[in-house]
Amino acid sequence: MDSSKIQLALRVRVKRNGSTALVVGKPEYYRSNLKLVRIKYENSTRYEYMISNQIEPLPLEEQYPALGGTYEPKDGAI
């Protein structure tokens, strides 16, 4: 994933395990073409740093309204 497209509250799919996560931090320098991105898995208390090429954004309709999508989390889910 291009690190210039990463923004806070972006919903992403983690390629290595197929889980859905939320970007909760700005991309940090890792290498010139890769960035470390802090994510939080949905429906979990787990946070991780993930290399930017290991995540992919979900389609626009699955993003939060603030990012142009229509996704509304179920009651108590985040």
C-alpha positions as CSV (number, residue, x, y, z in Angstrom):
1,M,0.0,0.0,0.0
2,D,1.3,3.4,-0.9
3,S,2.1,5.2,2.4
4,S,0.8,8.5,1.0
5,K,-2.7,7.1,1.0
6,I,-2.6,6.0,4.6
7,Q,-4.6,8.2,7.0
8,L,-6.1,8.0,10.5
9,A,-9.3,5.9,10.8
10,L,-8.7,4.1,7.5
11,R,-10.0,0.6,7.6
12,V,-7.5,-1.9,6.2
13,R,-7.2,-5.7,5.7
14,V,-4.0,-7.3,7.0
15,K,-2.7,-9.6,4.3
16,R,-1.0,-12.1,6.5
17,N,-4.0,-13.1,8.6
18,G,-7.1,-11.6,6.7
19,S,-8.2,-9.5,9.7
20,T,-9.7,-6.1,9.5
21,A,-7.9,-3.3,11.4
22,L,-8.0,0.5,11.8
23,V,-5.1,2.8,11.3
24,V,-4.5,4.6,14.6
25,G,-1.2,6.4,13.9
26,K,0.8,8.3,11.3
27,P,3.1,6.2,9.1
28,E,6.6,6.1,10.6
29,Y,9.9,5.8,8.7
30,Y,11.1,2.2,8.2
31,R,12.9,2.2,4.8
32,S,12.7,4.7,1.9
33,N,9.9,2.8,0.2
34,L,8.2,1.2,3.3
35,K,6.6,2.7,6.4
36,L,5.6,1.3,9.7
37,V,1.9,1.8,10.4
38,R,0.2,1.5,13.8
39,I,-3.0,-0.4,13.6
40,K,-5.7,-1.7,16.0
41,Y,-7.6,-4.9,15.1
42,E,-11.4,-4.5,15.1
43,N,-13.2,-6.2,18.0
44,S,-9.9,-6.6,19.9
45,T,-7.7,-4.7,22.3
46,R,-4.6,-5.6,20.2
47,Y,-2.4,-3.0,18.6
48,E,0.5,-3.7,16.3
49,Y,2.9,-2.0,14.0
50,M,2.6,-3.3,10.4
51,I,4.8,-2.7,7.4
52,S,2.8,-0.7,4.8
53,N,3.1,-3.4,2.1
54,Q,1.4,-5.9,4.4
55,I,-1.9,-4.0,4.6
56,E,-4.5,-3.0,1.9
57,P,-7.3,-0.5,2.2
58,L,-10.9,-1.8,2.3
59,P,-13.2,-0.6,-0.5
60,L,-14.6,2.9,-0.2
61,E,-18.1,1.7,0.8
62,E,-16.5,-0.1,3.8
63,Q,-14.8,3.0,5.1
64,Y,-16.2,5.3,7.8
65,P,-18.4,8.2,6.7
66,A,-15.7,10.7,7.6
67,L,-13.5,9.1,4.8
68,G,-16.4,9.0,2.3
69,G,-17.7,5.6,3.0
70,T,-21.0,4.3,4.5
71,Y,-19.7,1.8,7.1
72,E,-21.5,2.0,10.5
73,P,-20.1,-0.3,13.2
74,K,-22.5,-2.7,15.0
75,D,-23.4,-1.6,18.5
76,G,-20.3,-1.9,20.7
77,A,-17.9,-2.9,17.9
78,I,-14.7,-1.1,17.2
